[in-house]
Amino acid sequence: MAKAWTRWQDWAAVVLGVLLMLTPTWSETTSRAMWTMVVFGALLGLAGLWSLAMPGSVASEWTHMVLGALVFIAPWAMGYADMTGAAWTSWVVGVLAIAVGAAALPAASSAHQGLAGSH
């Protein structure tokens, strides 16, 4: 069974969330873009911490992927696609969040099965 606080994919989600949250400090944004990045970054980081604390939680990995998709479309949906730094950060973080969620899904499923079998 997977140990808590050890899966690299979940640490990557935390780092991606913090990076997204901090992007407005070095990249041009509007108020709307800034708050979008801060909120989605915080949610992604929290989802990563959730996965780290509970390695058998399959839902947390799906949460990474859904948040990644939302972060990816945010520049168009929230009107900051013309702000190169902020938009590219959202697109890259979104794709990477989907990738780390998908990469961690088999391990989370396996840990979940281990938990289900121990009852």
Secondary structure, DSSP 8 states (H G I E B T S, - for coil): ---TT--HHHHHHHHHHHHHHHGGGTS---HHHHHHHHHHHHHHHHHHHHHHH-TT-HHHHHHHHHHHHHHHHHHHHTT-TTSHHHHHHHHHHHHHHHHHHHHHHHHHHHHHHHHHHT-
